[in-house]
Amino acid sequence: MIESPTNAPVNYSSCVMHVRR
């Protein structure tokens, strides 16, 4: 899912936000 290094933090935050609700 992570294609670019700049997208890594964005994807991580999205995942954490969705999982941590």
Secondary structure, 3 states (H helix, E strand, C coil): CCCCCCHHHHHHHHHHHHHHC
